[in-house]
Amino acid sequence: LRSSFGGRLQDWQEVGQKQVMGFSGAVVSRLVANCSDGKFHVVFKLNAKRLHSLPEDASEKDKFQASRVDESYDNEAAFLREHCEALIAAGVRIPLVYHLNTASDFVILME
């Protein structure tokens, strides 16, 4: 939150319960960021990259599934990076992305 809202962020609260996505294991939380210029309702989505965390003796099936999950999140991140602002500018209602990081795990903070 701090990387998205900077010094404007005063505090934040989690709203409701965390949800865990069945197939991918992604954790999704709804948050309210209290900032000096208002309240922002955001969604925080975290998913650990799977392929690099598998044991060396993982089955080919497990490696394939982990690869597909990682690829899916890479594609989601690429789409948001490349098209989010243009779609919003064109009047398409999609969540505004505040923060997107795929360096180690997949982290997305959006409206």
N, C-alpha and C positions, 0 to 999 in steps of 0.2 A: 504494500500500500504506500509506503514511504516513497518508493521509486516512482510511483504514479502521481501522487498528490503533493510530494515534497513537504515544505514547511507549512503548507496549508492544513495538513492532516493534524487534527487535535486528538482524536481517538477513534476507535471503531468497535462495533459489536457484531457478533455472529447472530443471524436471525434464522430461527428454525433449526432443523437438524441437518447434519451433513448427509449427503447422499453418495452412495458408492455405485458406480456404473457396473452392471453385472459382467459384461464381456471384457472390458478393458481394465477394470479396477480403479478407474479414475475417481477421485474424491471431488465432489462439487459442494461448495459452501456458499450461502448467501450472506452478504455482509452489508452493514451500513457504515460508511466512512463519514465521520463528522469532521467537516473542514471549516475553515474560517469563512468560506464563501458558500456554505450550505451543506446539506446532506446528500450523499451519493449512494444509491442502492446499486451494489455491484455483485457479480458472480465470480467466485474464485474457483478455478479448476486446476487440479494438480494430478498429473499422471506420471509415474516413474517409468523411464525407458526400460523396456523389458529385455531386449536381446542381450545387451552387455551384462545383465545381472544374472543370467542363467548359469547354472553349474556347467563345468566342462563336459560332463557326461549326459547333458540333456538330450532327449530324443529329438529326432529330426522333426517330428510333429510339433513338439514344444518350441523348437527354434523357429519353425515356419509360422506358428501362431504368434509368437512374440514379434517376429519380423513384420507381420501384417498389422498388428496393433500399433507398433512404432511408426510404420509407414502411414497409417491412417492419421495419426496425430501430426506427423510431419506435413501431410497434405492439408490438414485443417489449418495449421499454423501458416503455411505458405499462402493459402487462399486468403486468410485474414490479413496477412502482411501486404499482399499485392492488390487486394480489391476492396477492402473495407471502406476506406475513405471515399473512393470513387462511387461506390454503391450508395453510401449515405448521401453524398452530394447530389446524386441522381434521384433522390427521394425514396430509395429502397429502405425499408425498415429492417435493419439488422443491428445487433448490439455494437456499440462503440467499444473498441478495444483500448483499454488504458495501459496494459502491460502484456507483453508476449515474450517469453524466453524459452528457447529450446536447447540451451547450451548443455545442460546436464539432464534435467527432467523436463517435462512439458508443463509450463506454467502459463495460464491465461487469466487475466483479470479484465472483465468486461462488464458493460451495463447489464 
